[in-house]
Amino acid sequence: MNQLLELPALLILDVQNGFDDPFWGERNNPEAEQNIAILQTEWRKRKGHIIYTKHLSLLPASPLHYKNKQGTEFKYSIKPLPNETVYTKNVNSGFIGTELETYLKAHQVNAVIITGLSTQHCVSTTTRMSANLGYRTFLVEDAIAAFGITDHKGIYHSAASIQEHELAMLQKEFATIVTTKDILNQLNQIEI
Protein backbone atom coordinates (compact mmCIF):
# COMPACT_ATOMS: atom_id res chain seq x y z
CA MET A 1 0.00 0.00 0.00
CA ASN A 2 1.32 3.43 -0.93
CA GLN A 3 1.52 5.63 2.17
CA LEU A 4 2.69 8.66 0.21
CA LEU A 5 -0.32 10.67 -0.89
CA GLU A 6 1.95 13.35 -2.32
CA LEU A 7 5.66 14.10 -2.53
CA PRO A 8 6.69 15.01 1.05
CA ALA A 9 9.48 17.44 1.84
CA LEU A 10 12.84 15.71 2.32
CA LEU A 11 14.58 16.82 5.51
CA ILE A 12 18.32 16.20 5.68
CA LEU A 13 19.46 16.88 9.22
CA ASP A 14 23.02 17.82 10.14
CA VAL A 15 25.03 15.64 7.75
CA GLN A 16 28.24 17.47 8.60
CA ASN A 17 31.95 16.63 8.61
CA GLY A 18 32.16 16.97 12.40
CA PHE A 19 30.24 13.72 12.82
CA ASP A 20 33.28 11.85 11.45
CA ASP A 21 35.31 12.95 14.48
CA PRO A 22 36.29 10.18 16.97
CA PHE A 23 34.71 12.42 19.64
CA TRP A 24 31.36 10.72 18.98
CA GLY A 25 32.60 7.13 19.39
CA GLU A 26 31.12 4.06 17.74
CA ARG A 27 28.60 4.65 14.97
CA ASN A 28 26.17 2.34 13.19
CA ASN A 29 24.84 2.38 9.61
CA PRO A 30 27.83 3.49 7.53
CA GLU A 31 25.48 3.50 4.49
CA ALA A 32 23.34 6.35 5.85
CA GLU A 33 24.97 9.08 3.75
CA GLN A 34 24.77 6.94 0.60
CA ASN A 35 21.04 6.38 1.16
CA ILE A 36 20.48 10.07 1.88
CA ALA A 37 22.25 10.91 -1.40
CA ILE A 38 19.99 8.46 -3.28
CA LEU A 39 16.90 10.17 -1.86
CA GLN A 40 18.39 13.62 -2.50
CA THR A 41 18.94 12.70 -6.17
CA GLU A 42 15.36 11.45 -6.51
CA TRP A 43 13.93 14.62 -4.91
CA ARG A 44 16.01 16.81 -7.21
CA LYS A 45 14.77 14.83 -10.22
CA ARG A 46 11.18 15.34 -9.05
CA LYS A 47 11.79 19.00 -8.13
CA GLY A 48 10.63 18.29 -4.59
CA HIS A 49 11.31 20.34 -1.48
CA ILE A 50 14.68 19.51 0.08
CA ILE A 51 15.45 21.20 3.37
CA TYR A 52 18.75 20.92 5.23
CA THR A 53 19.66 21.75 8.79
CA LYS A 54 23.17 22.55 9.94
CA HIS A 55 23.98 22.22 13.63
CA LEU A 56 26.20 24.98 15.00
CA SER A 57 26.97 23.90 18.54
CA LEU A 58 27.61 26.40 21.30
CA LEU A 59 29.79 23.84 23.16
CA PRO A 60 33.49 24.64 22.51
CA ALA A 61 34.53 20.94 22.75
CA SER A 62 32.06 19.84 20.07
CA PRO A 63 33.36 19.01 16.57
CA LEU A 64 30.23 20.90 15.44
CA HIS A 65 31.15 24.08 17.34
CA TYR A 66 30.11 27.10 15.31
CA LYS A 67 33.74 28.32 15.04
CA ASN A 68 34.91 24.98 13.58
CA LYS A 69 34.43 25.74 9.86
CA GLN A 70 35.63 22.32 8.69
CA GLY A 71 33.49 20.41 11.22
CA THR A 72 30.32 22.35 10.49
CA GLU A 73 30.55 22.00 6.71
CA PHE A 74 28.15 19.61 5.00
CA LYS A 75 29.62 16.32 3.87
CA TYR A 76 30.49 16.51 0.19
CA SER A 77 28.16 13.65 -0.82
CA ILE A 78 25.04 15.57 0.21
CA LYS A 79 26.12 19.19 -0.18
CA PRO A 80 23.12 21.47 -0.85
CA LEU A 81 22.76 23.24 -4.18
CA PRO A 82 22.66 27.05 -4.04
CA ASN A 83 18.87 27.12 -4.60
CA GLU A 84 18.11 24.61 -1.81
CA THR A 85 16.95 25.68 1.66
CA VAL A 86 19.36 25.50 4.61
CA TYR A 87 18.54 26.38 8.22
CA THR A 88 21.14 26.68 10.94
CA LYS A 89 20.37 25.81 14.54
CA ASN A 90 22.10 25.25 17.87
CA VAL A 91 19.46 23.02 19.50
CA ASN A 92 18.29 19.49 18.66
CA SER A 93 15.02 20.32 16.90
CA GLY A 94 15.04 21.49 13.31
CA PHE A 95 11.89 23.46 14.15
CA ILE A 96 13.24 25.59 17.01
CA GLY A 97 14.93 28.86 16.08
CA THR A 98 14.47 28.25 12.34
CA GLU A 99 11.87 29.04 9.69
CA LEU A 100 11.24 25.35 8.96
CA GLU A 101 7.59 25.34 10.03
CA THR A 102 6.94 28.65 8.26
CA TYR A 103 8.48 27.22 5.08
CA LEU A 104 6.37 24.04 5.22
CA LYS A 105 3.17 26.03 5.78
CA ALA A 106 4.00 28.54 3.02
CA HIS A 107 4.54 25.69 0.55
CA GLN A 108 1.50 23.74 1.81
CA VAL A 109 3.64 20.74 2.71
CA ASN A 110 1.77 18.30 4.96
CA ALA A 111 4.28 15.43 5.09
CA VAL A 112 8.02 15.10 5.67
CA ILE A 113 10.64 12.42 5.17
CA ILE A 114 13.36 12.63 7.83
CA THR A 115 16.99 11.58 7.30
CA GLY A 116 20.29 12.59 8.86
CA LEU A 117 22.42 12.57 11.99
CA SER A 118 22.26 11.60 14.74
CA THR A 119 19.37 9.32 15.56
CA GLN A 120 19.29 9.90 19.31
CA HIS A 121 19.68 13.66 19.09
CA CYS A 122 18.43 15.87 16.26
CA VAL A 123 16.70 13.12 14.28
CA SER A 124 14.62 11.94 17.24
CA THR A 125 13.81 15.44 18.47
CA THR A 126 12.83 16.74 15.03
CA THR A 127 10.74 13.61 14.36
CA ARG A 128 8.80 14.02 17.60
CA MET A 129 8.22 17.71 17.01
CA SER A 130 7.17 17.13 13.39
CA ALA A 131 4.47 14.74 14.54
CA ASN A 132 3.40 17.05 17.37
CA LEU A 133 2.99 19.88 14.85
CA GLY A 134 0.69 17.68 12.78
CA TYR A 135 2.91 16.65 9.87
CA ARG A 136 2.69 13.14 8.42
CA THR A 137 6.18 12.04 9.35
CA PHE A 138 8.25 9.29 7.76
CA LEU A 139 11.60 8.30 9.26
CA VAL A 140 14.03 6.49 6.95
CA GLU A 141 15.77 3.92 9.15
CA ASP A 142 18.66 3.25 6.76
CA ALA A 143 19.26 6.97 6.11
CA ILE A 144 19.99 7.85 9.75
CA ALA A 145 22.75 6.79 12.14
CA ALA A 146 23.28 6.62 15.87
CA PHE A 147 26.29 6.68 18.15
CA GLY A 148 27.03 4.45 21.13
CA ILE A 149 26.53 6.05 24.51
CA THR A 150 27.18 5.34 28.19
CA ASP A 151 24.13 5.90 30.39
CA HIS A 152 23.78 7.46 33.84
CA LYS A 153 24.59 4.09 35.46
CA GLY A 154 27.82 3.70 33.52
CA ILE A 155 26.37 1.04 31.21
CA TYR A 156 27.43 1.24 27.57
CA HIS A 157 24.76 0.97 24.86
CA SER A 158 25.98 0.23 21.35
CA ALA A 159 25.09 2.42 18.39
CA ALA A 160 22.99 -0.42 16.93
CA SER A 161 21.00 -0.79 20.16
CA ILE A 162 20.46 2.97 20.43
CA GLN A 163 19.17 2.99 16.85
CA GLU A 164 16.73 0.15 17.49
CA HIS A 165 15.46 1.65 20.76
CA GLU A 166 14.91 5.06 19.16
CA LEU A 167 13.04 3.51 16.23
CA ALA A 168 10.90 1.48 18.63
CA MET A 169 9.98 4.63 20.57
CA LEU A 170 9.25 6.72 17.49
CA GLN A 171 7.24 4.21 15.46
CA LYS A 172 3.48 4.65 15.17
CA GLU A 173 3.06 7.53 17.63
CA PHE A 174 5.56 9.88 16.01
CA ALA A 175 6.50 8.43 12.63
CA THR A 176 6.06 5.72 10.08
CA ILE A 177 9.40 3.89 9.90
CA VAL A 178 10.47 3.17 6.31
CA THR A 179 13.57 2.27 4.30
CA THR A 180 15.09 4.02 1.32
CA LYS A 181 13.80 1.20 -0.89
CA ASP A 182 10.26 1.59 0.54
CA ILE A 183 10.28 5.29 -0.31
CA LEU A 184 11.61 4.76 -3.83
CA ASN A 185 9.01 2.05 -4.51
CA GLN A 186 6.21 4.30 -3.27
CA LEU A 187 7.51 7.29 -5.26
CA ASN A 188 7.31 5.22 -8.43
CA GLN A 189 3.55 5.17 -7.91
CA ILE A 190 3.37 8.99 -7.84
CA GLU A 191 3.53 10.76 -11.18
CA ILE A 192 6.20 13.41 -11.65
N, C-alpha and C positions, 0 to 999 in steps of 0.2 A: 504494500500500500504506500502510495506517495504521500509523505507528510508535508512536503513543501507545496503550499498553495500558490506561492509566488517566489521570486528570487529574493531571499533575505539579504540583509547587509552582511558582509564578511568582516568580522572584527579580528584583527591581528594584534595581539597584546604583547608588547615589550620584548620582541625578538631582537635582542641587543647583544653586542659583543661581550659585554660584561658578564653575561651568564656562562661564558666559557671559562671564567676564572675558577681556579681550584677552591677559592673562598666558599663556594656553594656546596662542595663535596660531591658525593655520588649522585648521578642523574640517571633516570630511565629514558626510554624511548628516543634513541639517537636519530630516528627517522622523522621526528616531529617537524623539523624545518623543511625537509623534503616534501612532506605531505602538505604543509602550509603553502609551499611554492606551487604545488599542483593545483590547489584550490585558488590561489591568487591568479594563476594563469587562466583558469576557467572563468573566474569573475571578470577579468580584463576582457576576455573574448566576448563575454555576454554583456559587457558594459554595465556591470553591477556596481553597487556601492561597496567600496573597500575602505575601511577606516582602521588606522593604526594608532596605537598608543605607544608612547615612549616614557619609560619611568626615569625620572630624574631624582634620585634619592637625596635626602638631606643629611644622611648619615655619612660622615667623612670616610669611614672604613669600607663602605660599600663600593664594589666595582662599578655600580651604577650611579655613583655620586655625581651630581650635576656638573662638577668641575672636571670630571674624567671624560674628556672628549672621545677618546678611543672606546672606552667602556660603554658609553651611552649611545654610540652610533648603532644604527640598525645593521644586522648581519647582511652581508652582500646578497645572499640568495633570496632575500625577501624585501630588498630595499624599495621604498615607495617611489612611484613616479612623481614628477613635479605637480601633476594635477590631482593627485590623490590626497585625501584628508588625513592629517596627523595631529593628534592631541598629546600634549605633554602633561604629566601629572607627577605628584610626589606622594600619593597615597595608593592603596591597593585597588580601589575601584576606578574603572575607566569612566564612570559617570560623575565622580566627585571632582569639582574644580575644572571641569572641561565643558565643552559645548556638545558633547556626544548626544545627550537626550534631545537637545534643541535641533541638532542636525537630523536625527531620526524622525522627529515630528515634522520638521519642515519638508522632508522628502517622503513623508507618509509611509515610512518603513515600519512594519508591524512585527517583523521577525528578524532574528540575528543568528548568525553562525559564529561561535566563539572558538578561537584557536590561540596559541601562544604560550608564554612562559610567565610564571611558573604555576603549576596546577594548584598548589596549596596556598598561593598568595593571590596575585592579581586575577588569575583565571577564575578561581573559586569565588572571590569577592564580586567580580564583575558579573559572573553568571547568576549569582544570587540576586544581585541588585537588578539585573535585566528582567528576571522573572517577577520581582517585586514591583517593578514599574509597568508590568503588563505586557512585555514583549514575549512572543513565542520564541523560546530560546533553545538552540541546538548546540551541544558541546561535542566537538570532534575529538574522541578519545585518543586517536593516533596522531593528532596534530597539536598535542599539548605534552608537557613533560614536567615531572616533579623532581624534587631533590630529597635525599635522605635527611632525617632530622632526629635529634635526640630530644626526648620529651622531658617534662618537669621532674620525672622520677629517675632520670639518667638512662632510660631505656632507648636504644637506637631503633628507629623504624626505617626500613629501606625505602628507596625512591619508588620501587614497584609497589610496596604496600601502601605508601602514602597515596599514590595514584589511584589504586583500587578503592581505598577508603573514601577519598574525595568523590570519586565517581559514584560510589554507593550512596553517599549523602546527598549528592546533587540530582540524581536521577529522579524522574517523575515529578517531585515537588518543584524543582527549580529548572530542570532542563530535560530534553530528550537527548540521550546519549547515542551518538552515531559515529561511524567511521568515515574516512575520506571516500572509500568505495561506495558506501551507502549514499553519501551526498551526490557523488558523480552519477550514480545510477538514477537517483531521483531527479537530478537536473536534466537528464536526457529525456524525461517525460514532460519537461516544460519547454515550450517553444521560445526560441530567441527572438 
